[in-house]
């Protein structure tokens, strides 16, 4: 039986996250705070300045809590993963868990990624009820040239990103076009779209400065390609992940094609990604000959 570990990304942050993990892993928590230059515990548990939802702070916080949760998962005696997947930011946790880089390297990459991505204003919405393979045509008919598909989460749910005002204007038109729900996400930028091209270009230099990328202990599926990461291509794929769509549904489909009975485990107590996996599985069963 195949075991797949899932790591969620930005948008799952909430006050109180990591409460039990910070005390269980004090050394790693202190290392993270030393690298970041502020109290991660205070940010996650109290958020006194109201910045936990700001990309600059969100991404390092979620990465750290995910990493601690994975360590707890391992120490609690869980079976070893056969394949790992992470959604957007979560891809860095999947790579860290697979040993491609160590925790501090990943945190520094995430912190710089967050700084660059935070420079472009905008937003994202999850659109459900419209076949994702028809959504691009719907956008064209709506006349929204600055909105892009940022993630393909299931065959019936995608994420759109672009200027906040255009997203607001498009929401009722998307509902008229058949969308069941149009839900704003807790993010502050138009991630995984061409709006992020400058951030991606600048981030490439940071990736190239990493002295060594290790071969993963288990396959890690890349958001950009829905294929297992190949170390010689990792800089290209992580660069393009910033300004190209997250191919989540194709990534899960790839795992299920290898083993339809795969057991998926979402690290960190969240069930967002497991819900997406269930929807993908239901669609597979419904369309099976």
JOSULHU-V424075 format. One line per field, one symbol per residue. phi: phi as a letter, one per 20 degrees, with the letter a starting at -180 (. if undefined). psi: psi as a letter, one per 40 degrees, with the letter a starting at -180 (. if undefined). burial: b if it has 9 or more other ideal C-beta (glycine too) atoms within 8 Angstrom, else e. A space follows every 10 residues. Layout:
phi=???
psi=???
burial=???
//
This chain:
phi=.eddedcecf oefafofnge ffffcfffff fffffenbff ffffeclfem dgeeggdfff ffgffgffff ffgfffnfff febcccelgg fffffffenf begfffffff ffgfffffed fqbbceddod gffdfgffff ffmdfeecfd bdebfcccdd brggffffff gfffffepff bcdfdeccbe fmcgfeffff fffgffffef fbdefffbgd eegfdmcfgd gfdfffffff ffdcfeefgf ffgfffffbf egedcefone cgffffffff ffffffdff
psi=hhhhhhhiai eeiiheiedd ddddgddddd ddddddeihd ddddddfdef edehdddddd dddddddddd dddddefiii idiiiihbde dddddddeed iidddddddd dddddddeeh iaaiihhieh hdeedddddd defgeehihd igdieehihi iahddddddd ddddddeehd ihhiigifig ifieeedddd dddddddeeh dhhihidihh hhddefihhh deeddddddd ddeiihgddd ddddddddhd ehhhhhheei eddddddddd ddddddeh.
burial=ebbbbbbbbb bbbeeebbbe bbeebeebbe bbbebbeeeb bbbbbebeee bbebbbbbbb bbbbbbbbbb bbbeeeeeee bebbbbbbbb bbbbbbbbeb bebebbbbbb bbbbbbbbeb ebbbbbbbeb ebeebeebbe ebebeebbbb bbbbbbbbbb bbbeebbebb bebbbebebe ebeebebbbb bbbebbeebb ebbbebbeeb eeeeebebbb bbbbebebbe beebbebbbb bbbebbbbbb bbbbbbeeee ebebbbbbee ebbbebbebb bebbeeeee
//
